[in-house]
Amino acid sequence: MSAHEAWSLVCRLFKGGTPVFKAALSPAEVNACASLGPAIKPTAISQTFALCPYCQLRSGQIFGDGKGGQICQCPECGPTVLSAEDRAALMLDEGWLRSKLRMAMEIESRDGITDICDGVWRLGDARRAPVLLARSLTRLWSDPSIFDRVRVAGADIRVIAPKTREVRGNPFSVGVEWLPLEERFTLYGGGIAFIGSDTGQAPLIAAEPWAAYLGPFSSDFRWVTLDDWSHGPIRCTDGQAAIFRALWSFKGVKVEAERIMLKAGQESQKPNDLFKIKKENKGKPEYEGPLHAYRTLVKSTQRPGEYWMPCAATER
Ligand SMILES: [Zn+2]
């Protein structure tokens, strides 16, 4: 069971937008559901129809067997005994999907999610640019006024939507960018990661954006791979990546905080300011990971406050 298969299932369930019978899923997909935890929730599809347990192709009407049990009357196979397991259905917790996509896009939490119309949500603003989530591109084509309702001056609209067979390239006019759900996002550390998030940089290593390239860092310093961190590659924010990039450029030499912050283009006073964890995020791997990386890789002295990264000296 790979993360890729599990992510494909999430995308498929979101695209469909309806519950599915557990019996209609492949064994790999059932495993994927288990690995997805809170993203998938059990549900009931119908009190009157069930997927035929025998052929698993047709739906049959549900009847009582007169002894407290149930029978599925399949139009092809005839009556078949129905167990509770046969009627079990699953659905994607779309609230989970929306909140994790917001985190992946680094959307500030103070602006909430807006229900724009059936199957279209405004997730919020990422770096002042609106981000939409749509169940289908067709919904947006059929009503382009949706864009007028979210557009802001000087920023492109980004649309997260599943792929459709007929679309290649960008299906929208200038000012609207499509991010295919299946390709630009992936499961990561109990959440969702945005692949190739640095603007202007092609997602060259889209399959494994975290591949260590410069010491423990990915080529864009947004991912850190450390053996003693059990949650997989550590994903950094833009600011944290800028700190690591700056420290790397000093090749392991001790440098005062001010020079590092200037080089990183960050307004905080000290490099470690960007790694502090708010009380409500304590213990969450996505926040603890970068701090762990900082503590492992960066050395400092108190007075004068100097910082250096030994791994940058050895890797040339
Ligand atoms: Zn049947």
py3Dmol code that shows the C-alpha trace and the ligand (Angstrom):
import py3Dmol

protein = """\
ATOM      1  CA  MET A   1       0.000   0.000   0.000  1.00  0.00           C
ATOM      2  CA  SER A   2       1.777   3.129  -1.173  1.00  0.00           C
ATOM      3  CA  ALA A   3       0.932   6.728  -0.311  1.00  0.00           C
ATOM      4  CA  HIS A   4       0.337   7.192  -4.010  1.00  0.00           C
ATOM      5  CA  GLU A   5      -2.454   4.579  -4.093  1.00  0.00           C
ATOM      6  CA  ALA A   6      -4.056   6.045  -0.990  1.00  0.00           C
ATOM      7  CA  TRP A   7      -3.917   9.531  -2.489  1.00  0.00           C
ATOM      8  CA  SER A   8      -5.466   8.261  -5.743  1.00  0.00           C
ATOM      9  CA  LEU A   9      -8.356   6.875  -3.713  1.00  0.00           C
ATOM     10  CA  VAL A  10      -8.854  10.199  -1.906  1.00  0.00           C
ATOM     11  CA  CYS A  11      -8.946  11.975  -5.285  1.00  0.00           C
ATOM     12  CA  ARG A  12     -11.402   9.460  -6.716  1.00  0.00           C
ATOM     13  CA  LEU A  13     -13.747   9.716  -3.726  1.00  0.00           C
ATOM     14  CA  PHE A  14     -13.655  13.499  -3.853  1.00  0.00           C
ATOM     15  CA  LYS A  15     -14.311  13.511  -7.597  1.00  0.00           C
ATOM     16  CA  GLY A  16     -17.278  11.172  -7.183  1.00  0.00           C
ATOM     17  CA  GLY A  17     -18.613  13.088  -4.215  1.00  0.00           C
ATOM     18  CA  THR A  18     -20.754  10.154  -3.047  1.00  0.00           C
ATOM     19  CA  PRO A  19     -20.224   7.255  -0.637  1.00  0.00           C
ATOM     20  CA  VAL A  20     -19.039   3.920  -2.052  1.00  0.00           C
ATOM     21  CA  PHE A  21     -19.825   0.402  -0.933  1.00  0.00           C
ATOM     22  CA  LYS A  22     -16.845  -1.116   0.864  1.00  0.00           C
ATOM     23  CA  ALA A  23     -17.489  -4.335  -1.046  1.00  0.00           C
ATOM     24  CA  ALA A  24     -16.946  -2.509  -4.339  1.00  0.00           C
ATOM     25  CA  LEU A  25     -13.393  -1.492  -3.395  1.00  0.00           C
ATOM     26  CA  SER A  26     -10.318  -3.548  -4.283  1.00  0.00           C
ATOM     27  CA  PRO A  27      -8.346  -5.112  -1.386  1.00  0.00           C
ATOM     28  CA  ALA A  28      -5.629  -2.486  -1.958  1.00  0.00           C
ATOM     29  CA  GLU A  29      -8.221   0.259  -1.668  1.00  0.00           C
ATOM     30  CA  VAL A  30      -9.655  -1.206   1.534  1.00  0.00           C
ATOM     31  CA  ASN A  31      -6.102  -1.179   2.965  1.00  0.00           C
ATOM     32  CA  ALA A  32      -5.701   2.390   1.759  1.00  0.00           C
ATOM     33  CA  CYS A  33      -8.860   3.359   3.645  1.00  0.00           C
ATOM     34  CA  ALA A  34      -7.434   1.883   6.823  1.00  0.00           C
ATOM     35  CA  SER A  35      -4.187   3.800   6.382  1.00  0.00           C
ATOM     36  CA  LEU A  36      -6.062   7.056   5.763  1.00  0.00           C
ATOM     37  CA  GLY A  37      -7.496   7.111   9.271  1.00  0.00           C
ATOM     38  CA  PRO A  38      -9.805  10.079   9.917  1.00  0.00           C
ATOM     39  CA  ALA A  39      -9.948  11.018   6.225  1.00  0.00           C
ATOM     40  CA  ILE A  40     -12.390   8.181   5.569  1.00  0.00           C
ATOM     41  CA  LYS A  41     -15.579   7.664   7.555  1.00  0.00           C
ATOM     42  CA  PRO A  42     -18.168   4.905   7.543  1.00  0.00           C
ATOM     43  CA  THR A  43     -21.638   5.755   6.301  1.00  0.00           C
ATOM     44  CA  ALA A  44     -24.874   4.178   5.116  1.00  0.00           C
ATOM     45  CA  ILE A  45     -25.750   4.455   1.447  1.00  0.00           C
ATOM     46  CA  SER A  46     -29.322   3.308   1.404  1.00  0.00           C
ATOM     47  CA  GLN A  47     -31.831   1.520   3.575  1.00  0.00           C
ATOM     48  CA  THR A  48     -33.593   0.038   0.547  1.00  0.00           C
ATOM     49  CA  PHE A  49     -30.834  -1.056  -1.841  1.00  0.00           C
ATOM     50  CA  ALA A  50     -27.466  -2.777  -1.479  1.00  0.00           C
ATOM     51  CA  LEU A  51     -24.701  -3.919  -3.797  1.00  0.00           C
ATOM     52  CA  CYS A  52     -25.335  -7.596  -4.547  1.00  0.00           C
ATOM     53  CA  PRO A  53     -22.809  -9.577  -2.421  1.00  0.00           C
ATOM     54  CA  TYR A  54     -22.678 -12.305  -5.073  1.00  0.00           C
ATOM     55  CA  CYS A  55     -21.876 -10.445  -8.304  1.00  0.00           C
ATOM     56  CA  GLN A  56     -20.899  -7.092  -6.741  1.00  0.00           C
ATOM     57  CA  LEU A  57     -22.093  -5.494  -9.960  1.00  0.00           C
ATOM     58  CA  ARG A  58     -25.799  -4.822  -9.578  1.00  0.00           C
ATOM     59  CA  SER A  59     -27.825  -3.259  -6.811  1.00  0.00           C
ATOM     60  CA  GLY A  60     -30.675  -5.237  -5.372  1.00  0.00           C
ATOM     61  CA  GLN A  61     -33.614  -4.293  -3.205  1.00  0.00           C
ATOM     62  CA  ILE A  62     -33.289  -5.231   0.474  1.00  0.00           C
ATOM     63  CA  PHE A  63     -35.924  -7.491   2.047  1.00  0.00           C
ATOM     64  CA  GLY A  64     -36.252  -8.974   5.498  1.00  0.00           C
ATOM     65  CA  ASP A  65     -35.795 -12.763   5.611  1.00  0.00           C
ATOM     66  CA  GLY A  66     -38.499 -13.082   8.294  1.00  0.00           C
ATOM     67  CA  LYS A  67     -35.896 -14.198  10.864  1.00  0.00           C
ATOM     68  CA  GLY A  68     -34.365 -10.816  11.634  1.00  0.00           C
ATOM     69  CA  GLY A  69     -31.829 -11.021   8.792  1.00  0.00           C
ATOM     70  CA  GLN A  70     -31.782  -9.412   5.385  1.00  0.00           C
ATOM     71  CA  ILE A  71     -31.782 -10.543   1.776  1.00  0.00           C
ATOM     72  CA  CYS A  72     -30.650  -8.692  -1.326  1.00  0.00           C
ATOM     73  CA  GLN A  73     -32.855  -9.291  -4.344  1.00  0.00           C
ATOM     74  CA  CYS A  74     -30.348  -8.923  -7.214  1.00  0.00           C
ATOM     75  CA  PRO A  75     -32.009  -8.614 -10.646  1.00  0.00           C
ATOM     76  CA  GLU A  76     -29.338 -10.973 -12.089  1.00  0.00           C
ATOM     77  CA  CYS A  77     -28.497 -13.382  -9.273  1.00  0.00           C
ATOM     78  CA  GLY A  78     -31.751 -13.543  -7.359  1.00  0.00           C
ATOM     79  CA  PRO A  79     -31.967 -13.471  -3.557  1.00  0.00           C
ATOM     80  CA  THR A  80     -28.685 -13.525  -1.600  1.00  0.00           C
ATOM     81  CA  VAL A  81     -28.196 -13.338   2.158  1.00  0.00           C
ATOM     82  CA  LEU A  82     -27.003  -9.893   3.141  1.00  0.00           C
ATOM     83  CA  SER A  83     -24.650  -9.293   6.070  1.00  0.00           C
ATOM     84  CA  ALA A  84     -24.005  -5.954   7.759  1.00  0.00           C
ATOM     85  CA  GLU A  85     -20.547  -5.989   6.180  1.00  0.00           C
ATOM     86  CA  ASP A  86     -22.136  -6.171   2.709  1.00  0.00           C
ATOM     87  CA  ARG A  87     -23.998  -2.959   3.390  1.00  0.00           C
ATOM     88  CA  ALA A  88     -20.971  -1.136   4.803  1.00  0.00           C
ATOM     89  CA  ALA A  89     -20.147   2.007   2.890  1.00  0.00           C
ATOM     90  CA  LEU A  90     -17.406   4.580   3.135  1.00  0.00           C
ATOM     91  CA  MET A  91     -17.076   8.195   2.274  1.00  0.00           C
ATOM     92  CA  LEU A  92     -14.345  10.789   2.232  1.00  0.00           C
ATOM     93  CA  ASP A  93     -14.452  13.290   5.050  1.00  0.00           C
ATOM     94  CA  GLU A  94     -14.384  16.328   2.797  1.00  0.00           C
ATOM     95  CA  GLY A  95     -13.912  18.647   5.759  1.00  0.00           C
ATOM     96  CA  TRP A  96     -10.637  16.823   6.378  1.00  0.00           C
ATOM     97  CA  LEU A  97      -9.631  17.278   2.729  1.00  0.00           C
ATOM     98  CA  ARG A  98     -10.402  20.994   2.727  1.00  0.00           C
ATOM     99  CA  SER A  99      -8.583  21.722   5.973  1.00  0.00           C
ATOM    100  CA  LYS A 100      -5.485  19.728   4.954  1.00  0.00           C
ATOM    101  CA  LEU A 101      -5.420  21.424   1.533  1.00  0.00           C
ATOM    102  CA  ARG A 102      -5.517  24.769   3.325  1.00  0.00           C
ATOM    103  CA  MET A 103      -2.461  23.744   5.327  1.00  0.00           C
ATOM    104  CA  ALA A 104      -0.711  22.498   2.187  1.00  0.00           C
ATOM    105  CA  MET A 105      -1.315  25.851   0.497  1.00  0.00           C
ATOM    106  CA  GLU A 106      -0.235  27.726   3.647  1.00  0.00           C
ATOM    107  CA  ILE A 107      -3.547  29.542   3.885  1.00  0.00           C
ATOM    108  CA  GLU A 108      -3.840  31.713   7.000  1.00  0.00           C
ATOM    109  CA  SER A 109      -6.350  30.251   9.386  1.00  0.00           C
ATOM    110  CA  ARG A 110      -8.248  33.457  10.196  1.00  0.00           C
ATOM    111  CA  ASP A 111     -10.182  33.511   6.920  1.00  0.00           C
ATOM    112  CA  GLY A 112     -12.546  30.556   6.836  1.00  0.00           C
ATOM    113  CA  ILE A 113     -13.708  28.295   4.028  1.00  0.00           C
ATOM    114  CA  THR A 114     -16.606  29.645   1.945  1.00  0.00           C
ATOM    115  CA  ASP A 115     -19.132  27.480   0.163  1.00  0.00           C
ATOM    116  CA  ILE A 116     -19.369  29.259  -3.213  1.00  0.00           C
ATOM    117  CA  CYS A 117     -21.835  26.938  -4.912  1.00  0.00           C
ATOM    118  CA  ASP A 118     -22.462  23.219  -5.267  1.00  0.00           C
ATOM    119  CA  GLY A 119     -19.049  21.540  -5.440  1.00  0.00           C
ATOM    120  CA  VAL A 120     -16.958  24.738  -5.318  1.00  0.00           C
ATOM    121  CA  TRP A 121     -15.285  26.153  -2.220  1.00  0.00           C
ATOM    122  CA  ARG A 122     -13.071  29.131  -1.596  1.00  0.00           C
ATOM    123  CA  LEU A 123     -10.373  27.719   0.682  1.00  0.00           C
ATOM    124  CA  GLY A 124      -8.923  31.136   1.502  1.00  0.00           C
ATOM    125  CA  ASP A 125      -5.986  33.252   0.400  1.00  0.00           C
ATOM    126  CA  ALA A 126      -2.452  31.906  -0.020  1.00  0.00           C
ATOM    127  CA  ARG A 127      -0.038  34.828  -0.155  1.00  0.00           C
ATOM    128  CA  ARG A 128      -2.994  37.106  -0.887  1.00  0.00           C
ATOM    129  CA  ALA A 129      -4.088  35.027  -3.899  1.00  0.00           C
ATOM    130  CA  PRO A 130      -7.456  33.255  -3.724  1.00  0.00           C
ATOM    131  CA  VAL A 131      -7.526  29.454  -3.821  1.00  0.00           C
ATOM    132  CA  LEU A 132     -10.609  27.542  -4.979  1.00  0.00           C
ATOM    133  CA  LEU A 133     -11.367  23.864  -4.610  1.00  0.00           C
ATOM    134  CA  ALA A 134     -13.759  22.421  -7.202  1.00  0.00           C
ATOM    135  CA  ARG A 135     -15.140  18.941  -7.581  1.00  0.00           C
ATOM    136  CA  SER A 136     -15.006  19.322 -11.346  1.00  0.00           C
ATOM    137  CA  LEU A 137     -13.610  21.744 -13.895  1.00  0.00           C
ATOM    138  CA  THR A 138     -16.933  21.536 -15.730  1.00  0.00           C
ATOM    139  CA  ARG A 139     -18.694  23.289 -12.865  1.00  0.00           C
ATOM    140  CA  LEU A 140     -16.364  26.269 -13.311  1.00  0.00           C
ATOM    141  CA  TRP A 141     -16.674  26.332 -17.105  1.00  0.00           C
ATOM    142  CA  SER A 142     -20.447  26.357 -16.845  1.00  0.00           C
ATOM    143  CA  ASP A 143     -20.422  29.421 -14.583  1.00  0.00           C
ATOM    144  CA  PRO A 144     -17.388  31.689 -15.103  1.00  0.00           C
ATOM    145  CA  SER A 145     -18.999  34.310 -12.837  1.00  0.00           C
ATOM    146  CA  ILE A 146     -17.658  32.200  -9.947  1.00  0.00           C
ATOM    147  CA  PHE A 147     -14.242  33.712 -10.662  1.00  0.00           C
ATOM    148  CA  ASP A 148     -15.615  37.268 -10.504  1.00  0.00           C
ATOM    149  CA  ARG A 149     -16.867  36.548  -7.007  1.00  0.00           C
ATOM    150  CA  VAL A 150     -13.419  35.663  -5.652  1.00  0.00           C
ATOM    151  CA  ARG A 151     -11.030  37.651  -7.844  1.00  0.00           C
ATOM    152  CA  VAL A 152      -8.756  40.199  -6.157  1.00  0.00           C
ATOM    153  CA  ALA A 153      -6.635  42.848  -7.880  1.00  0.00           C
ATOM    154  CA  GLY A 154      -3.090  41.847  -8.748  1.00  0.00           C
ATOM    155  CA  ALA A 155      -3.344  38.145  -7.971  1.00  0.00           C
ATOM    156  CA  ASP A 156      -4.040  34.998  -9.942  1.00  0.00           C
ATOM    157  CA  ILE A 157      -6.784  32.632  -8.861  1.00  0.00           C
ATOM    158  CA  ARG A 158      -5.633  29.087  -8.218  1.00  0.00           C
ATOM    159  CA  VAL A 159      -8.084  26.271  -8.751  1.00  0.00           C
ATOM    160  CA  ILE A 160      -7.555  22.844  -7.190  1.00  0.00           C
ATOM    161  CA  ALA A 161      -9.658  20.294  -9.076  1.00  0.00           C
ATOM    162  CA  PRO A 162      -9.396  16.641 -10.092  1.00  0.00           C
ATOM    163  CA  LYS A 163      -8.192  15.809 -13.587  1.00  0.00           C
ATOM    164  CA  THR A 164     -10.634  15.143 -16.382  1.00  0.00           C
ATOM    165  CA  ARG A 165      -9.918  13.043 -19.430  1.00  0.00           C
ATOM    166  CA  GLU A 166     -10.496  15.794 -21.937  1.00  0.00           C
ATOM    167  CA  VAL A 167      -8.189  18.447 -20.460  1.00  0.00           C
ATOM    168  CA  ARG A 168      -4.515  18.965 -21.200  1.00  0.00           C
ATOM    169  CA  GLY A 169      -2.501  22.013 -20.213  1.00  0.00           C
ATOM    170  CA  ASN A 170      -4.250  24.977 -18.646  1.00  0.00           C
ATOM    171  CA  PRO A 171      -8.009  24.917 -19.272  1.00  0.00           C
ATOM    172  CA  PHE A 172      -8.532  28.510 -18.078  1.00  0.00           C
ATOM    173  CA  SER A 173      -7.700  31.948 -19.430  1.00  0.00           C
ATOM    174  CA  VAL A 174      -4.891  34.132 -18.099  1.00  0.00           C
ATOM    175  CA  GLY A 175      -5.191  34.838 -14.393  1.00  0.00           C
ATOM    176  CA  VAL A 176      -6.556  31.439 -13.412  1.00  0.00           C
ATOM    177  CA  GLU A 177      -4.164  28.562 -12.719  1.00  0.00           C
ATOM    178  CA  TRP A 178      -5.333  24.969 -12.448  1.00  0.00           C
ATOM    179  CA  LEU A 179      -3.599  22.680  -9.933  1.00  0.00           C
ATOM    180  CA  PRO A 180      -4.603  19.084 -10.716  1.00  0.00           C
ATOM    181  CA  LEU A 181      -5.455  17.450  -7.391  1.00  0.00           C
ATOM    182  CA  GLU A 182      -3.877  14.120  -8.336  1.00  0.00           C
ATOM    183  CA  GLU A 183      -0.558  15.583  -9.544  1.00  0.00           C
ATOM    184  CA  ARG A 184       0.192  18.646  -7.470  1.00  0.00           C
ATOM    185  CA  PHE A 185      -0.656  17.201  -4.062  1.00  0.00           C
ATOM    186  CA  THR A 186       0.224  14.080  -2.153  1.00  0.00           C
ATOM    187  CA  LEU A 187      -0.281  12.526   1.257  1.00  0.00           C
ATOM    188  CA  TYR A 188       2.410  13.407   3.704  1.00  0.00           C
ATOM    189  CA  GLY A 189       2.771  12.905   7.468  1.00  0.00           C
ATOM    190  CA  GLY A 190      -0.938  12.557   8.212  1.00  0.00           C
ATOM    191  CA  GLY A 191      -1.728  15.542   6.020  1.00  0.00           C
ATOM    192  CA  ILE A 192      -1.357  16.762   2.462  1.00  0.00           C
ATOM    193  CA  ALA A 193       1.684  18.337   0.819  1.00  0.00           C
ATOM    194  CA  PHE A 194       1.738  20.687  -2.168  1.00  0.00           C
ATOM    195  CA  ILE A 195       4.273  19.546  -4.766  1.00  0.00           C
ATOM    196  CA  GLY A 196       6.509  22.083  -6.520  1.00  0.00           C
ATOM    197  CA  SER A 197       5.229  24.981  -4.467  1.00  0.00           C
ATOM    198  CA  ASP A 198       8.019  27.413  -5.326  1.00  0.00           C
ATOM    199  CA  THR A 199       6.611  29.612  -8.063  1.00  0.00           C
ATOM    200  CA  GLY A 200       8.493  29.516 -11.323  1.00  0.00           C
ATOM    201  CA  GLN A 201      10.120  26.226 -10.470  1.00  0.00           C
ATOM    202  CA  ALA A 202       8.949  23.296 -12.507  1.00  0.00           C
ATOM    203  CA  PRO A 203       7.997  20.253 -10.406  1.00  0.00           C
ATOM    204  CA  LEU A 204      11.018  18.405 -11.767  1.00  0.00           C
ATOM    205  CA  ILE A 205      11.216  15.892  -8.999  1.00  0.00           C
ATOM    206  CA  ALA A 206       7.488  15.700  -8.490  1.00  0.00           C
ATOM    207  CA  ALA A 207       7.565  12.028  -7.582  1.00  0.00           C
ATOM    208  CA  GLU A 208       9.801  12.713  -4.598  1.00  0.00           C
ATOM    209  CA  PRO A 209      10.091  16.449  -3.999  1.00  0.00           C
ATOM    210  CA  TRP A 210      11.842  15.759  -0.703  1.00  0.00           C
ATOM    211  CA  ALA A 211      14.749  13.823  -2.251  1.00  0.00           C
ATOM    212  CA  ALA A 212      17.879  14.880  -0.370  1.00  0.00           C
ATOM    213  CA  TYR A 213      20.149  16.770  -2.709  1.00  0.00           C
ATOM    214  CA  LEU A 214      22.282  19.144  -0.627  1.00  0.00           C
ATOM    215  CA  GLY A 215      23.284  17.208   2.476  1.00  0.00           C
ATOM    216  CA  PRO A 216      19.979  16.414   4.215  1.00  0.00           C
ATOM    217  CA  PHE A 217      18.141  19.104   2.200  1.00  0.00           C
ATOM    218  CA  SER A 218      16.096  18.983  -0.984  1.00  0.00           C
ATOM    219  CA  SER A 219      17.291  21.281  -3.775  1.00  0.00           C
ATOM    220  CA  ASP A 220      14.853  24.014  -2.655  1.00  0.00           C
ATOM    221  CA  PHE A 221      15.605  23.554   1.085  1.00  0.00           C
ATOM    222  CA  ARG A 222      11.898  22.956   1.721  1.00  0.00           C
ATOM    223  CA  TRP A 223      12.413  19.328   2.746  1.00  0.00           C
ATOM    224  CA  VAL A 224      14.850  17.816   5.224  1.00  0.00           C
ATOM    225  CA  THR A 225      15.530  14.109   5.476  1.00  0.00           C
ATOM    226  CA  LEU A 226      16.822  12.898   8.843  1.00  0.00           C
ATOM    227  CA  ASP A 227      17.149   9.231   9.815  1.00  0.00           C
ATOM    228  CA  ASP A 228      16.181   9.825  13.439  1.00  0.00           C
ATOM    229  CA  TRP A 229      12.814  11.416  12.520  1.00  0.00           C
ATOM    230  CA  SER A 230      10.201   8.699  12.200  1.00  0.00           C
ATOM    231  CA  HIS A 231       7.546  10.731  10.354  1.00  0.00           C
ATOM    232  CA  GLY A 232       9.291  10.796   6.962  1.00  0.00           C
ATOM    233  CA  PRO A 233      10.763  13.797   5.181  1.00  0.00           C
ATOM    234  CA  ILE A 234      10.336  17.043   7.131  1.00  0.00           C
ATOM    235  CA  ARG A 235       8.560  19.819   5.294  1.00  0.00           C
ATOM    236  CA  CYS A 236       9.615  23.407   6.008  1.00  0.00           C
ATOM    237  CA  THR A 237       7.770  26.670   5.499  1.00  0.00           C
ATOM    238  CA  ASP A 238       9.176  29.258   3.069  1.00  0.00           C
ATOM    239  CA  GLY A 239      10.757  31.143   5.982  1.00  0.00           C
ATOM    240  CA  GLN A 240      12.355  28.056   7.501  1.00  0.00           C
ATOM    241  CA  ALA A 241      13.695  27.012   4.095  1.00  0.00           C
ATOM    242  CA  ALA A 242      15.173  30.502   3.649  1.00  0.00           C
ATOM    243  CA  ILE A 243      17.000  30.167   6.986  1.00  0.00           C
ATOM    244  CA  PHE A 244      18.466  26.784   6.021  1.00  0.00           C
ATOM    245  CA  ARG A 245      19.412  28.107   2.576  1.00  0.00           C
ATOM    246  CA  ALA A 246      21.195  31.095   4.164  1.00  0.00           C
ATOM    247  CA  LEU A 247      23.037  28.941   6.724  1.00  0.00           C
ATOM    248  CA  TRP A 248      24.056  26.559   3.932  1.00  0.00           C
ATOM    249  CA  SER A 249      25.569  29.459   1.977  1.00  0.00           C
ATOM    250  CA  PHE A 250      27.906  30.253   4.892  1.00  0.00           C
ATOM    251  CA  LYS A 251      29.457  26.764   4.560  1.00  0.00           C
ATOM    252  CA  GLY A 252      29.560  25.932   8.265  1.00  0.00           C
ATOM    253  CA  VAL A 253      31.285  29.181   9.292  1.00  0.00           C
ATOM    254  CA  LYS A 254      30.011  30.925  12.457  1.00  0.00           C
ATOM    255  CA  VAL A 255      27.915  33.953  11.526  1.00  0.00           C
ATOM    256  CA  GLU A 256      25.947  36.452  13.632  1.00  0.00           C
ATOM    257  CA  ALA A 257      22.161  36.362  13.540  1.00  0.00           C
ATOM    258  CA  GLU A 258      21.748  39.664  11.716  1.00  0.00           C
ATOM    259  CA  ARG A 259      23.735  38.522   8.658  1.00  0.00           C
ATOM    260  CA  ILE A 260      21.785  35.292   8.453  1.00  0.00           C
ATOM    261  CA  MET A 261      18.427  37.050   8.700  1.00  0.00           C
ATOM    262  CA  LEU A 262      19.474  39.583   6.061  1.00  0.00           C
ATOM    263  CA  LYS A 263      20.611  36.804   3.735  1.00  0.00           C
ATOM    264  CA  ALA A 264      17.377  34.874   4.357  1.00  0.00           C
ATOM    265  CA  GLY A 265      15.234  37.984   3.830  1.00  0.00           C
ATOM    266  CA  GLN A 266      13.382  37.390   7.099  1.00  0.00           C
ATOM    267  CA  GLU A 267      12.273  40.050   9.546  1.00  0.00           C
ATOM    268  CA  SER A 268      12.636  38.042  12.761  1.00  0.00           C
ATOM    269  CA  GLN A 269      15.648  38.648  14.991  1.00  0.00           C
ATOM    270  CA  LYS A 270      17.148  35.195  15.233  1.00  0.00           C
ATOM    271  CA  PRO A 271      17.110  32.103  13.014  1.00  0.00           C
ATOM    272  CA  ASN A 272      15.348  29.999  15.672  1.00  0.00           C
ATOM    273  CA  ASP A 273      12.408  32.454  15.819  1.00  0.00           C
ATOM    274  CA  LEU A 274      11.004  30.853  12.670  1.00  0.00           C
ATOM    275  CA  PHE A 275      10.984  27.406  14.246  1.00  0.00           C
ATOM    276  CA  LYS A 276       9.053  28.262  17.410  1.00  0.00           C
ATOM    277  CA  ILE A 277       5.882  26.215  17.911  1.00  0.00           C
ATOM    278  CA  LYS A 278       2.632  27.705  19.168  1.00  0.00           C
ATOM    279  CA  LYS A 279       1.097  25.977  22.171  1.00  0.00           C
ATOM    280  CA  GLU A 280      -1.794  24.520  20.142  1.00  0.00           C
ATOM    281  CA  ASN A 281       0.629  22.937  17.658  1.00  0.00           C
ATOM    282  CA  LYS A 282       2.902  21.274  20.220  1.00  0.00           C
ATOM    283  CA  GLY A 283       3.365  17.575  19.513  1.00  0.00           C
ATOM    284  CA  LYS A 284       2.172  17.769  15.907  1.00  0.00           C
ATOM    285  CA  PRO A 285       4.810  16.235  13.594  1.00  0.00           C
ATOM    286  CA  GLU A 286       4.301  18.880  10.879  1.00  0.00           C
ATOM    287  CA  TYR A 287       5.403  21.579  13.355  1.00  0.00           C
ATOM    288  CA  GLU A 288       7.802  19.552  15.503  1.00  0.00           C
ATOM    289  CA  GLY A 289       9.655  18.264  12.398  1.00  0.00           C
ATOM    290  CA  PRO A 290      11.244  21.565  11.324  1.00  0.00           C
ATOM    291  CA  LEU A 291      12.216  22.318  14.945  1.00  0.00           C
ATOM    292  CA  HIS A 292      13.793  18.877  15.221  1.00  0.00           C
ATOM    293  CA  ALA A 293      15.728  19.565  11.996  1.00  0.00           C
ATOM    294  CA  TYR A 294      16.864  22.948  13.298  1.00  0.00           C
ATOM    295  CA  ARG A 295      18.035  21.507  16.627  1.00  0.00           C
ATOM    296  CA  THR A 296      19.831  18.656  14.882  1.00  0.00           C
ATOM    297  CA  LEU A 297      21.557  20.677  12.177  1.00  0.00           C
ATOM    298  CA  VAL A 298      22.179  24.174  13.538  1.00  0.00           C
ATOM    299  CA  LYS A 299      24.688  25.031  16.257  1.00  0.00           C
ATOM    300  CA  SER A 300      24.813  28.336  18.109  1.00  0.00           C
ATOM    301  CA  THR A 301      26.637  30.241  20.813  1.00  0.00           C
ATOM    302  CA  GLN A 302      24.953  32.533  23.342  1.00  0.00           C
ATOM    303  CA  ARG A 303      27.259  35.565  23.413  1.00  0.00           C
ATOM    304  CA  PRO A 304      27.929  36.760  20.855  1.00  0.00           C
ATOM    305  CA  GLY A 305      24.936  35.053  19.227  1.00  0.00           C
ATOM    306  CA  GLU A 306      26.531  33.150  16.374  1.00  0.00           C
ATOM    307  CA  TYR A 307      25.010  30.382  14.279  1.00  0.00           C
ATOM    308  CA  TRP A 308      26.440  27.773  11.980  1.00  0.00           C
ATOM    309  CA  MET A 309      25.478  24.558  10.267  1.00  0.00           C
ATOM    310  CA  PRO A 310      28.270  21.943  10.375  1.00  0.00           C
ATOM    311  CA  CYS A 311      26.776  19.790   7.601  1.00  0.00           C
ATOM    312  CA  ALA A 312      27.245  22.690   5.153  1.00  0.00           C
ATOM    313  CA  ALA A 313      30.993  22.560   5.744  1.00  0.00           C
ATOM    314  CA  THR A 314      31.442  18.909   4.924  1.00  0.00           C
ATOM    315  CA  GLU A 315      29.147  18.733   1.890  1.00  0.00           C
ATOM    316  CA  ARG A 316      30.656  20.705  -0.952  1.00  0.00           C
TER     317      ARG A 316
END
"""
ligand_1 = """\
1
ZN
Zn -25.922 -10.062 -8.336
"""
view = py3Dmol.view(width=600, height=400)
view.addModel(protein, "pdb")
view.setStyle({"model": 0}, {"cartoon": {"style": "trace"}})
view.addModel(ligand_1, "xyz")
view.setStyle({"model": 1}, {"stick": {}})
view.zoomTo()
view.show()
